[in-house]
Amino acid sequence: MPATENVARGESFSARNARKTHCPKGHEYSDENTRWHSGRRECITCIRDRDRRIAQRAEEDLETGEVDYSTYYYEFD
């Protein structure tokens, strides 16, 4: 049995993640909707939604002249 198949049958983090078929927001991990970035799967639909929200906030900031940079970055605890 190949090592990759043996690992996939297990309960390690990599095996659990490999079995996931949808992103946390419920979009399917299909070839058309998935990109690989630094060895991780990313949902293209979620990326586009995030980019739209960021662009909308930037547009609102330009209109008001006030920039709240905390809305453009993720907060790490």
C-alpha distance (Angstrom), angle and dihedral (degrees) to the residues before:
residue distance angle dihedral
M1 . . .
P2 3.82 . .
A3 3.80 116.2 .
T4 3.83 92.6 -120.9
E5 3.80 91.0 56.9
N6 3.79 91.4 47.0
V7 3.83 91.6 51.2
A8 3.82 91.5 46.6
R9 3.80 90.5 57.0
G10 3.79 91.8 55.9
E11 3.78 134.1 81.4
S12 3.81 99.3 -113.5
F13 3.81 120.7 129.9
S14 3.80 91.4 -103.5
A15 3.80 91.9 50.7
R16 3.81 92.7 48.7
N17 3.79 92.7 48.2
A18 3.81 92.5 46.9
R19 3.81 89.6 57.5
K20 3.79 93.6 54.4
T21 3.79 112.7 108.1
H22 3.83 99.9 -178.1
C23 3.80 136.2 43.9
P24 3.83 119.7 -113.5
K25 3.83 89.6 -93.1
G26 3.80 92.5 53.2
H27 3.83 102.7 -101.9
E28 3.79 115.3 139.4
Y29 3.79 119.5 -108.8
S30 3.80 96.4 -128.3
D31 3.80 127.6 153.1
E32 3.82 90.2 -102.9
N33 3.82 94.9 47.4
T34 3.81 100.8 40.3
R35 3.76 132.9 77.5
W36 3.78 127.9 -179.0
H37 3.79 115.5 -130.0
S38 3.80 121.4 176.2
G39 3.80 90.6 -19.0
R40 3.81 94.4 -50.7
R41 3.78 132.6 106.7
E42 3.78 116.9 -117.5
C43 3.79 126.8 -169.1
I44 3.81 109.1 -124.8
T45 3.82 91.8 -154.4
C46 3.81 90.8 56.2
I47 3.81 91.4 46.2
R48 3.81 91.0 53.0
D49 3.82 92.0 47.1
R50 3.80 90.7 50.5
D51 3.81 92.4 48.0
R52 3.82 91.1 49.8
R53 3.81 91.2 52.3
I54 3.81 91.6 49.1
A55 3.81 92.0 48.2
Q56 3.80 91.2 48.5
R57 3.81 91.2 51.4
A58 3.80 90.9 48.5
E59 3.80 90.5 51.1
E60 3.81 91.1 49.9
D61 3.81 90.2 49.1
L62 3.81 90.7 52.6
E63 3.80 90.3 51.7
T64 3.80 94.3 49.7
G65 3.80 96.7 35.1
E66 3.80 90.6 -132.1
V67 3.77 120.1 113.3
D68 3.78 122.3 -160.7
Y69 3.79 103.2 -169.4
S70 3.79 92.8 -172.0
T71 3.82 89.1 74.8
Y72 3.80 91.4 60.8
Y73 3.78 98.0 55.7
Y74 3.74 135.2 56.8
E75 3.75 115.7 -112.6
F76 3.77 115.8 -126.1
D77 3.77 118.7 -157.0
